[in-house]
Structure formats: structure tokens, C-alpha cells
Amino acid sequence: MVKAYCVKCRAKVDIKDPEKVTLKNGKPATRGTCPKCGTKVFRIGG
């Protein structure tokens, strides 16, 4: 599982429904939601 930092929970969490995206500069990133609170989380490079 890919982990990201949730600002609301203030902890690293496993990303729920991870989606691979590409930034404007061509670098990969992963976007999803926090399984605990439902806030959007984002991780660059994964």
C-alpha cells in the first residue's frame, strides 16, 4: 500500500482508492483519500 500524510489526522495513512497521476512537469504522483476521515491526500513520486 502507498502511504501519504493526512493533514487532518496528523499521521501517515494508507491511501484509500489510490489513483496514479502525472504532474505538469512530468513527475508521477498518487492521489486518494484518507481511510479514517475521508480527507484528500496526495503523495509526490509514488
SULCOR-V826535 format. One record per residue. N is the residue number from 1. RES is the residue in three letters. OMEGA is omega in degrees with one decimal (* if undefined). Layout:
# SULCOR-V826535
[[N & RES & OMEGA] [N & RES & OMEGA]]
This chain:
# SULCOR-V826535
[[1 & MET & 178.0] [2 & VAL & 179.9] [3 & LYS & 176.3] [4 & ALA & -179.5] [5 & TYR & 176.3] [6 & CYS & -177.7] [7 & VAL & -177.9] [8 & LYS & 179.6] [9 & CYS & -176.7] [10 & ARG & -180.0] [11 & ALA & 173.7] [12 & LYS & -177.6] [13 & VAL & 173.0] [14 & ASP & -177.8] [15 & ILE & 176.0] [16 & LYS & -178.3] [17 & ASP & -178.5] [18 & PRO & -179.6] [19 & GLU & 178.7] [20 & LYS & 178.0] [21 & VAL & 177.0] [22 & THR & 179.3] [23 & LEU & -179.3] [24 & LYS & -178.4] [25 & ASN & 175.0] [26 & GLY & -178.9] [27 & LYS & 179.4] [28 & PRO & 177.5] [29 & ALA & 178.5] [30 & THR & -177.6] [31 & ARG & 179.2] [32 & GLY & -179.9] [33 & THR & 176.9] [34 & CYS & -179.5] [35 & PRO & -177.2] [36 & LYS & -172.7] [37 & CYS & 177.8] [38 & GLY & 178.7] [39 & THR & 176.9] [40 & LYS & 176.1] [41 & VAL & -171.8] [42 & PHE & 176.0] [43 & ARG & 179.0] [44 & ILE & 176.3] [45 & GLY & -178.4] [46 & GLY & *]]
